[in-house]
Amino acid sequence: MITLLTSHATPMPTSPPAIRPSVGPLLEPELPGLAEEIVAEVCRSVAEYEHLPVGDGRTGLRHCVEMVLRQFAEQMDNPLGVRERTAAVSRNIGRNEFREGRSLDALQAAYRVGALVAWRRFALIGTTARLTSDTMCRLAEAVMGFSNKVATYSVQGYEQARGNHPGSLQQYQRRLLKLLLTDPSMARSGQFAELAARAGWTIPKTVVCVALDAPWQGGTRVRPSMGLDVLVDLEDPEPHLLIPGRYRPHHIRGLEQACQDTVFAFGPAVPLEQAPMSLSLARRGLRLMRSGVIAHAAYLDCAEHLTELLLDNNRRLIELIGDQCYGRMADVKDSQRRRLQETLLAWLTTGENSPELARRLHVHPQTVRYRMRQLEAIFGPLLQDPVWRFNMQIVLHADQLGGRPLKR
């Protein structure tokens, strides 16, 4: 990415002057490290790249930069020999930047930064190697010529992608959604507001995320049925949407029509900065539905199942609480323990007398009295301890949701 981008109206540049063959090999060992340095500087200096995740998130960018650098090293020794390959790589960079939802201005700024960093490194290499002033001048001229060439081809690729993609606003919206879910702290930043303006998206105070079961192939039917203000990413392995405000009946109808047999889950409505939590809860809700903890339905409203989600997310902690609550039942047989747990939960949650509990449990009142005497013998004063009763209700409800008792 060693270029100084110019207007797409710039005439196709001529090839840079040839440089003696020894210069290319001199630069070659420096290219991987230089690519890393350029990417780091671009991410520090250009706003739209600032929050590109370190690691895998920058791998693709670094790979493109290194490819262009290698093209430049070859170009010096053979100015015409890599022309088509240079064009293909540069156009592809422009297309990729459009697909990522970044602006042409950001791409141009990234190239300017890259050119400056690259020339600084080349100048240092030349000085260390004691290259002649004539060679250094030719190297500078080669950088400028190659920069103009890459600039022209990259702009062509960007414009081609934009011209062939009638849904360019959707690309900006997808970029907006990705940024919101990976770095929610950006939600109140100027960069986020600028990107939202490009996407034609009014920033809401609250949002609802929707998770869809994958794999799913109904992408072309979603947007017409949901509205242009819904952010959509159906290319993700776990397809998802974001609805401004709260979901409405027309969102349910739209998804049912678009998704057909695909199950979907609405996360709870949350402040904009908490969008990742809404999506996480929606995905966990789908998992609980698949496992049978939550009854299967055409769609799931996770706001109605927050208790199940809470208990499921803290399973190990609940087991530790259960170790304390169940300690006195260690010697009780499994079958008897199960009946006692059922009776204890009904008593703790309702406070009803034996005849009422018997009707609820579908047993004889005398059976309930017998079980309660057993529980009193096991737990004694703990049955009246508010903290123990609260903890035991949590554990028993978790057992019930899991479809099996926690054995002690």
TIMARFI-537364 format. One record per residue: x, y, z of N, C-alpha, C in turn. Coordinates in steps of 0.02 Angstrom, whole numbers, padded with zeros to 5 digits, always signed. Atoms other than C-alpha are relative to their C-alpha. Layout:
<firos>
XYZXYZXYZ/...
</firos>
This chain:
<firos>
+00042-00059+00000+00000+00000+00000+00044+00062+00000/-00046-00056+00001+00140+00121-00046-00020+00045-00056/+00025-00041+00053+00044+00249-00144-00026+00066+00026/+00031-00064-00015-00019+00427-00148-00058+00005-00048/+00058+00003+00045-00195+00411-00219-00017+00068-00027/+00021-00061+00033-00252+00541-00342-00071-00009-00024/+00067+00004+00027-00418+00578-00425-00005-00055-00051/+00008+00053+00048-00491+00438-00529+00001+00026-00072/-00006-00028+00067-00480+00558-00676+00073+00006-00022/-00071-00005+00017-00289+00551-00671+00017-00046-00058/-00019+00043+00056-00216+00485-00836+00041-00059+00024/-00039+00059-00018-00141+00311-00831+00074+00017-00001/-00070-00020-00005+00037+00337-00771+00045-00043-00043/-00051+00039+00035+00190+00284-00867+00039-00041+00049/-00040+00043-00044+00308+00152-00799+00058+00039+00030/-00056-00034-00032+00441+00210-00675+00065-00022-00032/-00064+00018+00029+00623+00208-00727+00029-00062+00031/-00032+00060-00026+00722+00048-00709+00056+00019+00048/-00053-00011-00049+00842+00036-00563+00045-00062-00003/-00046+00056+00006+00996-00073-00556-00026-00060+00040/+00031+00061-00028+00949-00255-00513+00017-00013+00073/-00020+00015-00069+01039-00255-00345-00046+00032+00052/+00041-00036-00049+00912-00138-00263-00059-00043+00023/+00057+00041-00019+00763-00257-00267+00016-00051+00055/-00019+00047-00053+00850-00396-00168+00019+00034+00065/-00018-00037-00060+00912-00263-00048-00062+00016+00042/+00062-00017-00035+00731-00216-00005-00038-00062+00023/+00042+00060-00011+00659-00393-00007-00004-00022+00073/+00006+00024-00070+00705-00446+00173-00039+00047+00046/+00033-00050-00042+00626-00286+00241-00076+00001-00009/+00070-00009+00019+00455-00308+00160-00050-00025+00052/+00050+00022-00051+00363-00415+00292-00004+00048+00059/+00001-00047-00056+00416-00299+00433-00028+00067-00020/+00027-00063+00024+00377-00147+00328-00075-00003-00007/+00073+00008+00006+00203-00214+00292-00033+00007+00068/+00027-00005-00069+00172-00233+00480+00001+00073+00023/-00007-00071-00021+00234-00055+00510-00051+00044-00034/+00049-00040+00037+00123+00017+00374-00070-00011+00028/+00067+00014-00026-00032-00071+00440-00010+00033+00068/+00005-00030-00067+00004-00014+00618-00009+00076-00005/+00005-00072+00007+00027+00166+00561-00066+00021-00030/+00065-00014+00030-00129+00163+00453-00055-00004+00054/+00051+00009-00053-00231+00098+00601+00005+00054+00054/-00008-00055-00048-00160+00236+00711-00023+00066-00029/+00008-00066+00030-00182+00377+00586-00065+00012-00036/+00061-00008+00041-00340+00344+00485-00060-00024+00041/+00055+00013-00047-00503+00351+00583-00038-00065-00015/+00041+00059+00016-00596+00214+00488+00037-00065+00010/-00039+00060-00013-00455+00092+00522+00020-00007+00073/-00024-00001-00069-00425+00137+00704-00021-00060+00041/+00027+00054-00042-00534+00000+00774+00000-00067-00035/-00010+00065+00031-00482-00139+00657+00034-00045+00051/-00027+00040-00054-00452-00282+00781+00072-00022-00012/-00069+00024+00004-00270-00324+00816-00001-00076-00009/-00003+00072+00012-00223-00498+00754-00034-00018-00065/+00033+00025+00060-00338-00588+00633-00035+00056-00038/+00036-00055+00032-00434-00427+00599+00044+00040-00048/-00045-00038+00042-00278-00350+00520+00040-00044-00048/-00039+00046+00041-00209-00505+00434-00011+00013-00074/+00015-00010+00071-00299-00474+00269+00031+00065-00026/-00029-00064+00021-00242-00292+00263+00075-00006-00006/-00073+00007+00003-00062-00338+00302+00020-00041-00061/-00016+00041+00058-00065-00472+00167-00003+00042-00064/+00006-00043+00060-00125-00345+00037+00058+00049-00004/-00056-00048+00000+00008-00219+00089+00064-00034-00021/-00062+00035+00018+00146-00348+00077+00000-00020-00074/+00003+00016+00071+00085-00403-00095+00019+00060-00043/-00015-00061+00038+00093-00223-00158+00074+00017+00006/-00071-00013-00008+00266-00201-00084+00043-00045-00043/-00038+00047+00041+00328-00356-00171-00007+00017-00074/+00010-00022+00069+00251-00295-00333+00048+00059-00015/-00044-00057+00010+00350-00135-00310+00073-00022-00008/-00069+00025+00004+00514-00229-00280+00013-00031-00068/-00008+00029+00067+00487-00326-00442-00003+00054-00054/+00011-00052+00050+00432-00170-00536+00065+00038-00013/-00061-00038+00010+00600-00087-00509+00047-00033-00050/-00045+00036+00045+00697-00222-00600-00030-00013-00068/+00033+00015+00064+00568-00250-00736-00064+00041-00002/+00057-00046-00005+00451-00101-00753-00063-00023-00034/+00059+00021+00037+00335-00183-00879-00022-00071+00016/+00013+00071-00007+00342-00364-00823-00057-00019+00046/+00053+00018-00048+00214-00358-00682-00060+00045-00007/+00053-00050+00007+00094-00231-00753-00069-00030+00014/+00067+00029-00009-00059-00346-00762-00011-00026+00071/+00007+00024-00069-00025-00425-00593-00009+00058+00048/+00009-00060-00041-00006-00253-00515-00071+00027-00005/+00068-00026+00010-00170-00198-00592-00051-00043+00037/+00048+00046-00031-00262-00353-00529+00000+00008+00076/-00005-00006-00072-00196-00337-00351-00029+00067+00023/+00022-00067-00021-00230-00150-00343-00075+00008-00007/+00073-00003+00007-00406-00163-00412-00035-00040+00054/+00030+00041-00051-00443-00301-00289+00000+00035+00068/-00003-00039-00062-00387-00190-00145-00058+00050+00001/+00055-00048+00003-00511-00057-00203-00067-00034+00010/+00064+00036-00008-00652-00185-00216-00010-00022+00071/+00005+00023-00069-00614-00256-00044-00018+00057+00047/+00015-00056-00044-00616-00084+00036-00073+00022-00006/+00071-00016+00008-00787-00049-00039-00043-00051+00036/+00039+00052-00033-00853-00217+00023+00001+00006+00075/-00006-00009-00072-00789-00177+00197-00038+00062+00025/+00039-00058-00019-00892-00017+00194+00041+00062+00015/-00041-00060-00012-00745+00102+00207-00004+00047-00060/+00007-00051+00052-00747+00263+00108+00062+00003-00043/-00057-00011+00045-00637+00307-00039+00049+00049+00031/-00044-00047-00035-00569+00451+00065+00046-00037+00049/-00040+00038-00048-00512+00328+00198+00053-00041-00036/-00048+00039+00039-00430+00218+00066+00057+00045-00024/-00051-00047+00023-00338+00369-00005+00046+00020+00057/-00041-00019-00057-00279+00422+00167+00046-00057+00021/-00041+00058-00018-00218+00245+00203+00059-00007-00047/-00054+00004+00049-00117+00244+00043+00052+00055+00012/-00047-00054-00012-00040+00413+00083+00045-00016+00060/-00039+00020-00059+00014+00352+00254+00048-00056-00019/-00043+00056+00021+00081+00191+00177+00059+00023-00041/-00054-00025+00042+00182+00286+00048+00054+00034+00041/-00048-00036-00041+00262+00396+00180+00043-00049+00041/-00036+00049-00041+00308+00250+00294+00049-00040-00043/-00043+00040+00044+00377+00149+00147+00061+00040-00022/-00056-00039+00024+00484+00290+00081+00051+00012+00056/-00046-00009-00056+00558+00322+00254+00044-00061+00008/-00039+00062-00007+00609+00140+00265+00049-00009-00058/-00043+00007+00058+00679+00137+00088+00059+00048+00003/-00054-00050-00005+00779+00296+00119+00052-00023+00051/-00046+00025-00051+00854+00218+00276+00042-00057-00028/-00036+00056+00030+00898+00059+00181+00052+00025-00049/-00047-00027+00049+00977+00159+00041+00060+00033+00031/-00055-00033-00034+01080+00263+00160+00048-00050+00031/-00041+00051-00031+01140+00110+00254+00042-00037-00052/-00035+00037+00054+01187+00023+00091+00045+00045-00042/-00042-00048+00036+01275+00180+00029-00017+00003-00074/+00021-00007+00069+01172+00191-00130+00018+00071-00024/-00018-00066+00028+01223+00332-00245-00060+00046-00001/+00054-00048+00003+01122+00490-00253-00042-00010-00062/+00038+00013+00061+01073+00447-00432-00048-00058+00010/+00043+00057-00013+01005+00279-00375-00058+00018+00046/+00052-00021-00047+00910+00359-00231-00052+00043-00036/+00048-00041+00038+00832+00485-00351-00044-00045-00043/+00039+00046+00041+00779+00345-00466-00048-00041+00043/+00044+00037-00046+00709+00250-00317-00060+00043+00019/+00055-00045-00018+00607+00402-00265-00048+00008-00059/+00042-00006+00059+00545+00422-00444-00041-00064-00011/+00036+00063+00007+00499+00237-00448-00058-00005+00049/+00054+00000-00050+00399+00255-00286-00059+00042-00024/+00054-00044+00022+00302+00401-00358-00037-00029-00060/+00033+00029+00058+00270+00316-00524-00043-00060+00017/+00039+00059-00020+00215+00154-00445-00060+00021+00042/+00056-00024-00041+00109+00251-00320-00058+00023-00043/+00052-00024+00044+00014+00336-00459-00035-00058-00036/+00030+00058+00034-00011+00170-00547-00048-00037+00046/+00043+00036-00048-00079+00083-00392-00061+00043+00016/+00056-00045-00015-00186+00237-00357-00054-00007-00052/+00049+00003+00055-00269+00230-00527-00037-00066+00000/+00032+00065+00001-00302+00044-00521-00045-00011+00061/+00041+00009-00060-00367+00047-00342-00065+00039-00004/+00061-00039+00010-00489+00187-00381-00046-00034-00050/+00041+00036+00049-00546+00089-00533-00037-00057+00033/+00032+00056-00034-00580-00064-00425-00055+00022+00047/+00050-00025-00047-00673+00037-00294-00062+00024-00038/+00056-00026+00039-00780+00127-00424-00038-00056-00035/+00032+00057+00032-00814-00036-00514-00046-00036+00049/+00041+00035-00050-00875-00119-00354-00061+00042+00019/+00056-00043-00018-00982+00031-00311-00052+00003-00056/+00046-00003+00057-01056+00040-00486-00038-00064-00010/+00033+00064+00010-01097-00146-00488-00042-00020+00059/+00035+00019-00061-01176-00145-00316-00053+00052+00016/+00052-00049-00012-01343-00055-00311-00016+00009+00074/+00014-00006-00071-01355-00087-00125+00058+00025+00040/-00059-00025-00036-01204+00016-00073-00017+00023+00070/+00020-00018-00068-01301+00084+00075-00001-00060+00046/+00001+00061-00040-01322-00094+00134+00070-00020+00021/-00068+00015-00019-01134-00116+00131+00022+00044+00058/-00016-00044-00056-01114+00036+00242-00036-00022+00063/+00038+00023-00058-01250-00032+00356+00031-00063+00030/-00032+00061-00025-01163-00201+00368+00063+00019+00039/-00060-00024-00035-01002-00111+00415-00019+00032+00067/+00024-00032-00061-01100-00010+00543-00018-00052+00052/+00020+00053-00046-01173-00167+00620+00061-00036+00028/-00061+00034-00023-01003-00252+00628+00037+00042+00051/-00035-00045-00046-00925-00101+00713-00036+00003+00066/+00040-00005-00061-01067-00089+00839+00007-00063+00043/-00003+00063-00037-01054-00273+00887+00070-00018+00023/-00069+00016-00020-00864-00283+00895+00031+00052+00046/-00028-00053-00043-00828-00116+00978-00057+00049+00018/+00058-00041-00016-00987-00047+01058+00017+00068+00030/-00019-00065-00027-00889+00094+01140+00002+00054-00055/-00001-00047+00055-00885+00173+00967-00068+00032-00013/+00069-00020+00017-01074+00199+00969-00012+00075+00007/+00010-00072-00010-01060+00379+01029+00056+00042-00030/-00056-00036+00029-00907+00427+00928-00020+00037-00063/+00012-00035+00062-00897+00547+00784+00007-00044-00061/-00010+00046+00056-00833+00409+00670-00063-00041-00012/+00061+00040+00006-00987+00305+00707-00057+00042-00030/+00052-00044+00026-01102+00452+00674+00010+00014-00074/-00014-00012+00070-01015+00487+00509-00018-00061-00043/+00017+00062+00037-01031+00305+00454-00075-00010-00003/+00073+00006-00001-01214+00305+00507-00032+00046-00051/+00026-00047+00049-01244+00458+00400+00008-00027-00071/-00011+00029+00065-01166+00372+00250-00049-00058-00013/+00045+00057+00007-01276+00221+00283-00074+00021-00001/+00069-00022-00003-01432+00329+00295-00037-00027+00060/+00029+00033-00059-01462+00261+00470-00003+00049+00058/+00010-00043-00058-01534+00362+00614+00020-00038+00063/-00025+00034-00060-01443+00317+00775-00054-00001+00054/+00053+00005-00051-01572+00251+00902+00030-00002+00071/-00022+00007-00070-01563+00251+01092+00002-00073+00022/+00003+00070-00018-01612+00068+01108-00004-00043-00063/+00001+00046+00057-01597-00084+00995-00020-00070+00024/+00014+00071-00011-01653-00265+00983+00039-00039-00052/-00035+00043+00047-01539-00395+00906-00040-00064-00011/+00036+00061+00019-01610-00547+00816+00051-00051-00024/-00043+00055+00021-01518-00713+00799-00042-00050-00040/+00034+00049+00041-01564-00838+00664+00039-00065+00000/-00034+00065+00004-01527-01023+00659+00036-00005-00066/-00039+00011+00061-01390-01062+00534+00005-00075-00013/-00006-00042+00059-01367-01116+00400-00068+00026-00023/+00062-00032+00022-01492-01002+00317+00011+00033-00067/-00009-00023+00068-01519-00950+00137-00054+00050-00021/+00055-00044+00018-01660-00823+00144+00017+00073-00005/-00023-00069-00004-01557-00665+00132-00036+00048-00045/+00030-00047+00047-01638-00590-00021-00071+00019+00020/+00069-00014-00018-01808-00593+00062-00007+00042+00063/+00006-00032-00065-01765-00509+00227-00012+00074-00005/+00003-00073-00002-01737-00326+00187-00068+00028-00023/+00065-00028+00018-01899-00294+00091-00053-00010+00053/+00052+00014-00050-01998-00372+00232+00013+00033+00067/-00018-00027-00065-01905-00289+00376+00005+00076+00001/-00009-00072+00001-01875-00109+00320+00073+00018-00006/-00069-00021+00014-01720-00011+00272+00038+00021+00063/-00035-00020-00061-01681+00039+00452+00027-00059+00039/-00024+00060-00034-01645-00141+00503+00069-00018-00028/-00067+00019+00021-01459-00184+00498+00004-00076-00004/+00003+00072+00014-01428-00356+00426+00070-00026-00017/-00060+00036+00021-01279-00475+00417-00019-00074-00006/+00020+00069+00012-01331-00639+00337+00058-00041-00027/-00059+00036+00023-01156-00685+00278+00039-00029+00058/-00033+00026-00059-01098-00718+00455-00020-00073+00011/+00019+00069-00014-01093-00904+00506-00061-00005+00046/+00059-00004-00042-01223-00854+00636-00038+00063-00021/+00034-00060+00027-01340-00735+00539-00036+00038+00054/+00031-00041-00051-01408-00589+00638-00023+00066-00030/+00027-00064+00020-01503-00426+00625-00001+00046+00061/+00007-00049-00055-01519-00267+00728-00058+00046-00018/+00060-00041+00010-01686-00176+00745+00004+00062+00045/+00001-00060-00042-01687+00006+00804-00062+00001+00045/+00057-00004-00047-01797+00033+00957-00020-00069+00024/+00027+00065-00020-01908-00116+00996-00032-00034-00060/+00031+00035+00057-01972-00251+00881-00076+00006+00003/+00073-00009+00007-02151-00236+00819-00030-00060-00035/+00033+00057+00035-02280-00358+00750+00021-00006-00073/-00018+00007+00071-02229-00315+00572+00070-00030-00008/-00065+00033+00003-02051-00371+00612-00008-00076+00006/+00013+00072-00007-02118-00540+00668-00027-00028-00066/+00029+00024+00064-02224-00557+00511+00052-00001-00055/-00050-00003+00052-02081-00502+00401+00050-00057+00004/-00048+00054-00009-01960-00628+00475-00032-00068-00014/+00034+00063+00013-02088-00768+00469-00008-00012-00075/+00007+00007+00072-02119-00733+00285+00067-00012-00034/-00065+00005+00032-01935-00715+00243+00036-00064+00019/-00039+00057-00025-01865-00856+00350-00035-00066-00010/+00039+00061+00009-02004-00982+00321+00011-00047+00059/-00007+00049-00054-01948-01132+00427+00058+00015+00046/-00058-00015-00042-01797-01047+00505-00023+00033+00065/+00017-00027-00066-01815-01014+00692+00043+00061+00014/-00038-00060-00018-01763-00843+00756-00018+00022+00070/+00009-00022-00069-01745-00761+00926+00014+00074+00006/-00011-00071-00016-01765-00580+00981+00036+00005+00067/-00031-00016-00063-01642-00524+01112-00041+00055+00036/+00036-00054-00035-01704-00402+01245+00019+00068-00028/-00016-00069+00020-01713-00216+01204+00050+00028+00050/-00054-00025-00043-01555-00134+01270+00025+00067-00028/-00031-00061+00027-01463+00033+01255+00047-00018-00057/-00039+00011+00060-01366+00051+01093+00068-00033+00015/-00067+00025-00016-01197+00018+01176-00001-00072+00024/+00004+00069-00025-01261-00150+01243-00026-00048-00053/+00024+00044+00054-01308-00222+01073+00032-00069+00002/-00029+00067-00003-01181-00365+01091-00034-00046+00051/+00034+00041-00050-01270-00423+01249-00067-00025-00026/+00064+00020+00028-01439-00425+01160+00009-00058-00048/-00012+00054+00048-01366-00532+01021+00022-00064+00035/-00023+00059-00037-01278-00648+01143-00058-00037+00033/+00057+00031-00032-01439-00678+01239-00046-00033-00051/+00042+00030+00052-01535-00710+01077+00030-00066-00023/-00032+00062+00021-01408-00841+01025-00004-00053+00054/+00006+00048-00055-01411-00923+01196-00072-00025+00005/+00070+00021-00001-01601-00925+01189-00013-00053-00053/+00008+00052+00052-01594-01021+01025+00030-00066+00022/-00032+00062-00023-01475-01145+01103-00043-00035+00052/+00043+00030-00050-01590-01172+01252-00063-00029-00031/+00058+00027+00034-01735-01196+01134+00017-00066-00035/-00021+00062+00033-01638-01326+01035+00010-00057+00049/-00013+00052-00050-01592-01418+01195-00063-00020+00039/+00062+00017-00032-01773-01418+01255-00012+00034+00066/+00010-00036-00063-01748-01307+01407-00057+00050-00008/+00055-00045+00018-01862-01179+01324-00041-00034-00054/+00045+00034+00047-02014-01244+01231+00011+00025-00071/-00010-00018+00071-01994-01247+01042-00058+00041-00026/+00051-00042+00031-02087-01114+00944+00028+00028-00065/-00023-00029+00063-02078-01023+00777+00051+00055+00012/-00050-00050-00018-01984-00882+00863+00000+00007+00076/-00010-00007-00072-01922-00837+01036+00010+00072+00019/-00011-00066-00030-01936-00676+01136+00040-00011+00064/-00042+00014-00057-01790-00687+01256-00017+00042+00061/+00021-00041-00057-01861-00547+01364-00048-00037+00045/+00047+00040-00040-01990-00674+01422+00034-00060+00033/-00036+00058-00027-01856-00801+01471+00066+00020+00033/-00062-00024-00030-01727-00698+01565+00022-00044+00058/-00018+00044-00056-01734-00814+01716+00037-00061-00025/-00033+00059+00028-01691-00966+01611+00070+00017-00025/-00065-00021+00026-01550-00870+01527+00049+00014+00057/-00043-00014-00058-01483-00811+01695+00025-00065+00032/-00019+00062-00033-01484-00984+01771+00047-00041-00044/-00042+00038+00045-01408-01064+01617+00071+00029-00003/-00065-00032+00006-01267-00938+01611+00043-00007+00062/-00036+00006-00064-01219-00970+01792-00004-00070+00028/+00011+00069-00021-01234-01158+01797+00051-00024+00051/-00052+00024-00046-01068-01192+01882-00007+00033+00069/+00009-00034-00064-01100-01060+02016-00060-00029+00037/+00059+00030-00031-01272-01134+02048+00017-00068+00029/-00021+00065-00027-01192-01304+02070+00037+00008+00066/-00036-00012-00063-01079-01231+02204-00049+00018+00055/+00051-00016-00050-01230-01157+02293-00036-00064+00020/+00034+00063-00014-01314-01327+02277+00040-00046+00045/-00041+00041-00044-01167-01411+02360-00014+00016+00073/+00014-00021-00068-01207-01309+02515-00072-00018+00020/+00071+00011-00017-01397-01324+02506-00017-00073+00006/+00017+00071+00002-01400-01510+02468+00041-00043+00046/-00047+00040-00039-01265-01562+02589-00032-00052+00045/+00031+00045-00047-01385-01643+02711-00040-00056-00033/+00037+00053+00035-01466-01749+02575+00046-00051-00032/-00049+00043+00032-01307-01843+02532-00018-00074+00005/+00015+00071-00010-01373-02008+02602-00069-00020-00025/+00067+00016+00024-01547-01996+02525+00004-00031-00069/-00001+00034+00064-01581-02115+02382-00025+00047-00056/+00016-00043+00056-01598-02038+02209-00075+00008-00011/+00072-00004+00014-01781-02081+02185-00036+00039+00054/+00031-00037-00055-01828-02014+02356+00020+00073-00002/-00023-00069+00004-01721-01858+02333-00041+00038-00052/+00037-00033+00053-01813-01818+02172-00070+00020+00024/+00067-00015-00026-01983-01826+02258+00002+00056+00052/-00007-00051-00051-01923-01722+02404+00015+00068-00031/-00015-00063+00034-01851-01590+02288-00063+00030-00031/+00062-00023+00031-02015-01578+02194-00047+00031+00052/+00043-00024-00053-02112-01556+02356+00028+00065+00030/-00031-00059-00031-01988-01431+02428-00007+00061-00045/+00007-00057+00046-01992-01321+02272-00072+00026+00000/+00070-00022-00001-02182-01317+02272-00016+00036+00065/+00014-00032-00065-02185-01272+02456+00035+00068+00004/-00037-00063-00004-02051-01137+02441-00030+00054-00045/+00024-00049+00048-02129-01053+02290-00072+00020+00011/+00071-00015-00009-02312-01060+02343-00019+00014+00073/+00017-00008-00070-02314-01071+02533-00068-00030+00017/+00067+00028-00011-02474-01172+02517+00001-00056+00052/+00006+00054-00049-02540-01298+02644+00000-00068-00035/-00006+00068+00028-02536-01486+02620-00054-00017-00052/+00050+00017+00051-02705-01505+02530+00013+00036-00067/-00014-00037+00062-02658-01368+02404+00061-00028-00035/-00059+00030+00030-02485-01441+02378-00015-00067-00031/+00019+00066+00026-02562-01613+02353-00033+00006-00068/+00033-00010+00065-02673-01547+02214+00051+00021-00054/-00050-00023+00048-02525-01460+02133+00046-00057-00022/-00046+00055+00014-02416-01615+02144-00034-00064-00022/+00040+00058+00020-02557-01737+02103+00015-00061+00044/-00009+00054-00049-02529-01840+02261-00050+00009+00057/+00045-00003-00058-02627-01876+02422+00028+00049+00051/-00024-00046-00051-02618-01742+02559+00045-00033+00052/-00040+00036-00049-02549-01873+02677+00072-00010-00025/-00067+00008+00029-02405-01901+02556+00040+00064+00008/-00034-00064-00008-02363-01716+02561+00023+00009+00073/-00018-00008-00071-02366-01716+02752+00060-00044+00018/-00055+00047-00013-02250-01867+02755+00066+00029-00027/-00061-00028+00030-02127-01784+02637+00024+00062+00038/-00020-00059-00038-02130-01621+02735+00033-00019+00066/-00032+00023-00061-02089-01717+02895+00072-00023-00014/-00068+00021+00020-01940-01794+02803+00045+00061-00010/-00039-00061+00012-01883-01622+02746+00018+00035+00065/-00014-00031-00065-01898-01554+02923+00053-00038+00038/-00051+00040-00033-01795-01699+02987+00069+00011-00030/-00064-00009+00034-01660-01667+02858+00028+00070+00011/-00024-00069+00001-01651-01477+02858-00014+00039+00063/+00014-00033-00064-01727-01426+03025-00013+00075-00007/+00011-00073-00001-01717-01237+03059+00015+00034-00067/-00016-00031+00064-01647-01204+02885-00063+00014-00041/+00061-00010+00038-01823-01219+02815-00030+00070+00014/+00025-00067-00016-01860-01052+02900+00052+00055-00011/-00054-00049+00011-01695-00967+02854-00011+00033-00068/+00015-00033+00064-01731-00834+02720+00055-00008-00053/-00055+00006+00048-01558-00844+02640+00002-00071-00028/+00000+00070+00023-01561-01034+02631-00059-00012-00046/+00059+00010+00042-01737-01031+02560+00009+00031-00069/-00012-00033+00065-01686-00906+02425+00049-00040-00042/-00049+00039+00037-01532-01006+02377-00028-00066-00025/+00029+00064+00019-01629-01168+02374-00048+00008-00058/+00045-00011+00057-01760-01095+02258+00039+00007-00065/-00042-00007+00060-01623-01044+02136+00024-00068-00024/-00027+00066+00019-01547-01218+02139-00054-00045-00027/+00055+00044+00022-01714-01308+02123-00028+00021-00067/+00024-00024+00065-01771-01198+01980+00051-00018-00055/-00051+00019+00048-01605-01230+01892-00004-00074-00016/+00009+00072+00012-01630-01417+01916-00059-00012-00046/+00060+00009+00039-01803-01403+01844+00011+00020-00073/-00013-00023+00068-01744-01305+01691+00046-00049-00036/-00046+00047+00031-01605-01430+01661-00030-00068-00013/+00034+00064+00013-01729-01574+01661+00025-00056+00044/-00026+00053-00044-01635-01669+01798+00021+00031+00066/-00023-00027-00063-01593-01649+01982+00076+00005+00001/-00072-00003-00013-01420-01593+02033+00016-00050+00055/-00015+00052-00050-01350-01745+02122+00057+00022+00046/-00051-00017-00050-01251-01723+02281+00025-00063+00032/
</firos>
